[in-house]
Amino acid sequence: MGVTVRAPAKINLVLSVGPLRDDGYHPLDTIYQAISLYDDVTVTDAEEWSVEVTSADVDVTDVPLDERNLALRAGRLLADHHGLDRAAKVSVTKGIPVAGGMAGGSADAAATLVALDRLWELHTPDREMLALAAQLGSDVPFALVGGTARGGGRGELVTSVPDESSLWWVVVPGAEGLSTPEVYAEFDVAPGSDAGAPAPGWETPDLADIVRALRNDLEPAALRLRPELAETRDALHAAGARAVLLSGSGPTYLGLAADRHDAHDILDRLVRRGVSDVRIATGPVAGAHVVEYV
């Protein structure tokens, strides 16, 4: 028997990036939100570790299937943490764009931790799970927590914030992924005068507050590396999005809609303009959770 866990994509409603630290990371002050694009991870006991990745609508060509795979590393880390000589097959069904700035690899890692913890009945305490997640990557702890949260440190210090909003997003993935290290390196060349300004408080704001607050310090760097992304940004504005946001290090752009009907109207206008890959998502949603089939 296997266990399946679903984990959401993340976006950064606010991404404030400080100057490079001595440890090679940038200090972040970010407002995360989990949205309803998901990866499903199924784990089953096996003689040796392996990972497979499939998708009906996401190009998974560039997803590594060796020790670079974050889900595989998560499984090994959890086994080592508990002193277990066990292995598993990790099967990932992706719905989150690859290298799209939406933390799909981090979602897979978080889902693997939760799935193996359930499969092997380990009952790992939350604080230990979050510590393991932080070892794997800056966005992995948030993938466990979900909802809306503030991230500090390099993003791994996560505190949930109250958020009763129900936001509708029109999501336009890039045709080609962007390397997060390359975007940060370009940011270091010219960070911008407003970079590093603290993120605003996030106490259940209304739509107008959210529109005013949205900000991503990495957007200018991503656009310098991929100038054609401005066409996606401008298309979302022209289609009627209330605000437009680059997701993380890009290249995925999101348009904020007023409600469900508005989101579908924006999608229809984009399709008529020739934008072929468009999705609708809502947020906030729950973090990594076991899928129960009945």
C-alpha positions as CSV (number, residue, x, y, z in Angstrom):
1,M,0.0,0.0,0.0
2,G,1.2,3.5,-0.8
3,V,0.4,6.9,0.7
4,T,-0.4,9.9,-1.5
5,V,0.2,13.5,-0.4
6,R,-0.8,16.6,-2.3
7,A,1.3,19.8,-2.0
8,P,0.5,23.3,-3.5
9,A,2.4,25.8,-5.5
10,K,3.6,28.9,-3.8
11,I,3.7,32.5,-4.8
12,N,5.3,35.5,-3.1
13,L,2.7,38.2,-2.7
14,V,5.6,40.3,-1.4
15,L,9.2,39.4,-2.0
16,S,11.7,41.8,-0.4
17,V,15.4,40.8,-1.1
18,G,18.3,42.1,0.9
19,P,22.0,42.1,0.0
20,L,24.0,38.9,-0.3
21,R,25.1,37.5,3.1
22,D,28.4,36.0,3.9
23,D,26.8,32.5,3.8
24,G,25.8,33.0,0.2
25,Y,22.1,33.5,0.8
26,H,20.0,36.7,0.6
27,P,17.9,37.7,3.5
28,L,14.2,37.7,2.6
29,D,11.1,39.3,4.0
30,T,8.3,37.7,2.1
31,I,4.6,37.0,2.2
32,Y,4.0,33.5,0.9
33,Q,0.6,32.3,-0.4
34,A,-0.2,28.7,-1.4
35,I,-2.4,28.5,-4.4
36,S,-4.4,25.7,-6.0
37,L,-1.9,24.2,-8.5
38,Y,-0.7,20.9,-7.0
39,D,1.8,18.1,-7.3
40,D,0.8,14.7,-6.0
41,V,3.5,12.4,-4.5
42,T,2.9,8.7,-3.8
43,V,5.4,6.7,-1.8
44,T,5.6,2.9,-1.5
45,D,8.1,0.7,0.2
46,A,10.9,-0.6,-2.1
47,E,14.2,-2.4,-1.9
48,E,16.1,0.7,-3.1
49,W,15.4,4.4,-3.5
50,S,14.0,5.6,-6.8
51,V,11.9,8.5,-8.2
52,E,9.6,8.8,-11.2
53,V,7.9,12.0,-12.5
54,T,4.9,12.2,-14.8
55,S,2.5,14.9,-15.9
56,A,-0.4,15.4,-18.2
57,D,0.1,19.1,-18.8
58,V,3.6,20.1,-17.5
59,D,6.9,19.5,-19.3
60,V,9.0,17.3,-16.9
61,T,11.9,16.8,-19.3
62,D,14.3,18.8,-17.1
63,V,13.3,17.2,-13.7
64,P,16.3,15.2,-12.4
65,L,15.7,11.6,-11.5
66,D,19.0,11.1,-9.6
67,E,20.3,12.4,-6.3
68,R,19.6,16.0,-7.4
69,N,15.9,15.4,-7.1
70,L,14.6,17.1,-4.0
71,A,11.9,14.6,-3.2
72,L,14.4,11.8,-3.2
73,R,16.7,13.8,-0.9
74,A,13.8,14.4,1.4
75,G,13.0,10.7,1.7
76,R,16.6,9.8,2.5
77,L,16.9,12.7,5.0
78,L,13.8,11.5,6.9
79,A,15.0,7.9,7.0
80,D,18.5,9.0,8.3
81,H,16.8,11.3,10.9
82,H,15.0,8.3,12.3
83,G,18.0,5.9,11.9
84,L,16.0,3.7,9.5
85,D,17.5,1.3,6.9
86,R,14.5,1.6,4.6
87,A,13.8,2.8,1.1
88,A,10.9,3.9,-1.0
89,K,9.7,4.5,-4.5
90,V,8.6,8.1,-4.9
91,S,6.2,8.8,-7.7
92,V,5.4,12.4,-8.6
93,T,2.5,13.6,-10.7
94,K,3.2,17.2,-11.5
95,G,0.7,20.0,-11.9
96,I,3.1,22.8,-10.9
97,P,5.2,24.3,-13.7
98,V,8.9,23.2,-13.6
99,A,11.4,26.0,-12.9
100,G,8.5,28.5,-12.9
101,G,9.2,30.3,-9.6
102,M,6.4,28.4,-7.9
103,A,8.5,26.0,-5.7
104,G,7.4,22.8,-7.4
105,G,10.5,20.9,-6.3
106,S,10.0,22.2,-2.7
107,A,6.4,21.1,-2.8
108,D,7.5,17.6,-3.8
109,A,10.0,17.5,-1.0
110,A,7.4,18.5,1.6
111,A,4.9,16.0,0.2
112,T,7.5,13.2,0.4
113,L,8.3,14.0,4.1
114,V,4.6,13.9,5.0
115,A,3.9,10.8,2.9
116,L,6.8,8.7,4.3
117,D,6.0,9.9,7.8
118,R,2.5,8.5,7.4
119,L,3.6,5.3,5.5
120,W,6.2,4.4,8.1
121,E,4.1,5.6,11.1
122,L,6.9,7.8,12.4
123,H,4.9,10.6,14.0
124,T,7.7,13.1,13.6
125,P,7.0,16.2,15.7
126,D,6.1,19.3,13.7
127,R,9.2,21.2,14.8
128,E,11.4,18.4,13.6
129,M,9.6,18.2,10.2
130,L,10.1,21.9,9.8
131,A,13.8,21.7,10.7
132,L,14.3,18.8,8.1
133,A,12.4,20.9,5.6
134,A,14.7,23.9,6.1
135,Q,17.7,21.7,5.5
136,L,16.3,20.8,2.1
137,G,15.5,24.3,0.8
138,S,14.2,27.7,1.7
139,D,10.7,27.2,0.4
140,V,10.2,23.6,1.8
141,P,8.9,24.7,5.2
142,F,6.2,26.9,3.7
143,A,5.1,24.0,1.5
144,L,4.4,22.1,4.8
145,V,2.6,25.1,6.3
146,G,0.6,26.4,3.4
147,G,-2.1,29.1,3.7
148,T,-0.6,32.6,3.9
149,A,2.6,33.1,5.9
150,R,5.5,35.5,6.5
151,G,8.9,34.2,5.6
152,G,12.2,35.4,7.1
153,G,15.8,34.4,7.1
154,R,16.4,33.0,3.7
155,G,12.7,32.2,3.5
156,E,12.8,29.1,5.8
157,L,11.6,30.9,9.0
158,V,7.8,30.7,8.4
159,T,5.0,32.2,10.6
160,S,1.4,31.7,9.5
161,V,-0.6,35.0,9.3
162,P,-4.4,35.3,9.5
163,D,-5.9,35.6,6.0
164,E,-9.6,35.3,5.4
165,S,-9.3,36.5,1.8
166,S,-10.2,34.3,-1.2
167,L,-8.1,35.4,-4.1
168,W,-8.4,34.4,-7.8
169,W,-5.3,34.2,-9.9
170,V,-4.8,33.8,-13.6
171,V,-1.5,32.0,-14.1
172,V,0.6,32.2,-17.2
173,P,3.7,29.9,-17.0
174,G,6.7,30.7,-19.0
175,A,7.5,28.6,-22.1
176,E,11.0,28.1,-20.7
177,G,12.1,27.9,-17.1
178,L,14.4,30.4,-15.3
179,S,17.3,29.5,-13.1
180,T,16.8,30.9,-9.6
181,P,20.6,31.2,-9.0
182,E,21.0,33.1,-12.3
183,V,18.1,35.5,-11.3
184,Y,19.7,36.2,-7.9
185,A,23.1,36.7,-9.5
186,E,21.6,39.3,-11.9
187,F,19.8,40.9,-8.9
188,D,23.2,41.4,-7.3
189,V,24.4,43.3,-10.3
190,A,21.7,45.9,-10.0
191,P,19.4,45.3,-7.0
192,G,17.3,48.5,-7.4
193,S,16.9,51.4,-5.1
194,D,13.8,50.0,-3.3
195,A,15.1,46.4,-2.8
196,G,15.1,45.1,0.7
197,A,12.3,47.4,2.0
198,P,10.3,45.5,4.6
199,A,7.2,43.7,3.6
200,P,4.0,45.3,4.9
201,G,1.8,43.8,7.6
202,W,-0.7,41.3,6.4
203,E,-3.7,41.3,8.6
204,T,-6.6,40.1,6.4
205,P,-6.3,43.0,3.9
206,D,-9.0,43.7,1.3
207,L,-8.5,43.5,-2.4
208,A,-7.4,47.1,-2.8
209,D,-4.8,46.7,0.0
210,I,-3.4,43.6,-1.7
211,V,-3.2,45.3,-5.1
212,R,-1.1,48.1,-3.4
213,A,1.1,45.7,-1.5
214,L,2.1,43.3,-4.3
215,R,5.9,43.6,-5.0
216,N,8.7,41.4,-6.2
217,D,12.3,42.7,-5.9
218,L,13.5,40.0,-8.4
219,E,11.3,41.1,-11.2
220,P,13.7,43.6,-12.8
221,A,16.5,41.0,-12.8
222,A,14.2,38.4,-14.3
223,L,13.2,40.8,-17.1
224,R,16.8,41.7,-17.8
225,L,17.5,38.0,-18.3
226,R,14.3,37.4,-20.3
227,P,13.0,40.7,-21.8
228,E,10.2,38.9,-23.7
229,L,8.5,38.2,-20.3
230,A,7.3,41.8,-20.5
231,E,4.9,40.7,-23.2
232,T,3.2,38.3,-20.8
233,R,3.0,41.0,-18.1
234,D,1.5,43.5,-20.5
235,A,-0.9,41.0,-21.9
236,L,-2.3,40.3,-18.4
237,H,-2.7,44.1,-17.8
238,A,-4.5,44.4,-21.2
239,A,-6.7,41.5,-20.4
240,G,-8.0,43.3,-17.3
241,A,-6.0,41.9,-14.4
242,R,-6.3,44.1,-11.3
243,A,-2.6,43.6,-10.6
244,V,0.2,41.6,-12.2
245,L,2.9,39.7,-10.2
246,L,6.0,37.8,-11.2
247,S,6.0,34.5,-9.2
248,G,9.3,34.2,-7.2
249,S,12.2,34.2,-9.6
250,G,9.9,33.7,-12.6
251,P,9.1,33.2,-15.3
252,T,5.5,32.5,-14.3
253,Y,3.3,35.7,-14.2
254,L,0.0,35.9,-12.3
255,G,-2.9,38.3,-12.8
256,L,-5.1,39.1,-9.8
257,A,-8.8,38.9,-10.6
258,A,-11.7,40.4,-8.6
259,D,-13.6,37.0,-8.5
260,R,-14.1,33.7,-10.3
261,H,-16.1,35.3,-13.1
262,D,-13.5,37.9,-13.6
263,A,-10.7,35.3,-13.7
264,H,-12.5,33.4,-16.5
265,D,-13.0,36.6,-18.4
266,I,-9.3,37.4,-18.2
267,L,-8.4,33.9,-19.3
268,D,-10.7,34.1,-22.3
269,R,-9.2,37.5,-23.4
270,L,-5.7,36.0,-23.1
271,V,-6.6,33.0,-25.2
272,R,-8.1,35.3,-27.8
273,R,-4.7,37.2,-27.8
274,G,-2.9,33.9,-28.6
275,V,-1.7,33.0,-25.1
276,S,-2.0,29.2,-25.1
277,D,-1.0,28.1,-21.6
278,V,-3.3,29.8,-19.1
279,R,-4.6,28.4,-15.8
280,I,-6.8,29.6,-13.0
281,A,-5.9,29.1,-9.3
282,T,-7.3,30.3,-6.0
283,G,-5.5,31.0,-2.7
284,P,-4.8,30.6,0.0
285,V,-5.0,26.8,0.2
286,A,-3.7,24.2,2.7
287,G,-0.1,23.0,2.7
288,A,1.0,19.4,2.1
289,H,-1.7,17.0,3.1
290,V,-2.6,13.3,2.8
291,V,-5.1,12.5,0.0
292,E,-7.8,10.2,1.3
293,Y,-9.6,8.1,-1.4
294,V,-13.1,6.9,-0.6
